[in-house]
Amino acid sequence: MSSGMKVLCEAAYSSVVSAHLQRRLLGKGKGRFDISILEQMQSAIDKVYMPFLGMLIASSTDYATGEDHAIQQMQWKSRLSLRLAEQLGSLRTKELFDIIKEFPDSSPAVQDLRECLKVAGGQRALVDTFKVRSTHHLSQSFVCGRVH
């Protein structure tokens, strides 16, 4: 396979798998704070996405050695793990006020967010989102007469 075709195939694989990962993450994790979604999704990467990608990679590429194939799979796993951390970190950042309201029952969600921030960064986005949501929440409370 030509290198140009290989790049197009990898871009298509990445797009499809990333979109599916996002849908699965939202289906399993949106609004669920009482369980660790990160562990479940990491398991799905190992059991669902990596075997799928392994078949696609093997069928679309000629490898000189099995070692080349293993390296390619490790690279894909790293990409998927980073993408998962970015997506889950973004989801939990958007849900931060709800997570805080549910604490301590939401401890697993807090731990997921902590792990995602370690891997993918996003601390700045977390702080910015918190500031905006806090300001909005306080202004709504003031308008409704709930602040004394």
N, C-alpha and C positions, 0 to 999 in steps of 0.2 A: 504494500500500500504506500502511495506517495506521502511525503511529509505533509503536504497541504491537505490531503484527504484525512490524514490522521488527526490533524488539528481540528478540522470540521467535525469529525466523529466525536472527539473528546469534548468539544464545546456542546454538542447535542446531548451527549451522555450527562454532562454536568448540569445542563439546564433541566433535563427531565428528572434526574434524581433529586436535584435541589428543590424543584417544585413539589415533588411527591413528599420529600422530607418535611417541607413546610406544611403541607396539608395534613400529614400524619401528626406532626407536632401540635398543630392547632386543634385537631380532633381529640387528641389525648390529653393535652395540657392546658388549653385555654380555660381559665377560671378554676382549675384544679390546683389547690395549694397544699393539700394534705398528703401528697405523695411526691416522691422524686421522679420527675419526668426525665431528667437527664440520664439516669441509669437505664430506664426503659428504652430511650431513644438510642443510647450507645449500644445496647443489646440489639436493637433493630438494625443498626449499621453493620454489626458483625454478622447477624443471621439472615438479613434480607438483602441489604444493599450491596455488600461486598461480594457475596456469591453471584449476584446479578451482574455487577460490574466485571467480576473475574471472567465470566463467560463472554461478555462483550469484548473485553480487552483481548482475550485469547483468540477470538474469532476474527478480529480486525487488525491484528498485528502479528508480524513475524518476529519472534524473539530468538536471539542467538542462543540464549541459555534460560533455564528455569529461574536462574537468579535475576535476570532482567525482568521477568514477569513478576517475581516477588517484590522487587523494588517498585515496579509500577503500582502494584496493589497497595503497598505501604504508603505511597504518595497519595493514592486515592483515599485511603482511610484517613490520613491526616487532613486532607481537604474537607472530607465529610464531617469529621469531628470539629474542625474549625467552623464550618458552616452551621452545624448544629449549635455550637456555643454562641455564634452571632445571632441566630434566629431565636433561640430560647432566651438569651440575654435581652434581646429587644422585646420579646413578649412579656417577660417578667418586669422589665422596666416600665412598660405601659400599664401593667397591672399593679404597680407598686402600692398605691393607696389601698387597694383591696387586700393586698398581702399584709400590710400593716394593720388593717382593721381586724384581720383574722388571726393575728399572732396571739398566742404561741402555736395554734393549730397549723399555721402556715410555715412552720419551721423548715419543712422539706423544700418549699419554694424559695425561701431565703437562702438555703444552702445551695440550691441549683443556681440561683443568681450569682452567688459568691464565686462558684466554680466557673461559671460562664465569663464573668468579668476577669478572672485570672487568665483564662485562655484567650479570649477574644478582645479584651479591653472593653471600652464602652463606659468607663467611669464618668467621663464628661457628660455623655448623653444621659446617664442616670441622674446626675446632679441637675442638669438643665431641665429634664422632665419633672423631677421632684419640685423644683422651684416654680415651674409653670403651674403644675397641678395644685401646689400649696397655695399659691396666689389666687387661683381660680376658686379653690375650696373655701378659702377665707373670705373672699369677696362675696361668694354665694351665701355663706353663713351670715355675714354682716347685713346683706340685703334682706335676708329672711328674718333678721332680728334674733339670730341664735347666739350672737356674740354679745356678752354683757360687759 
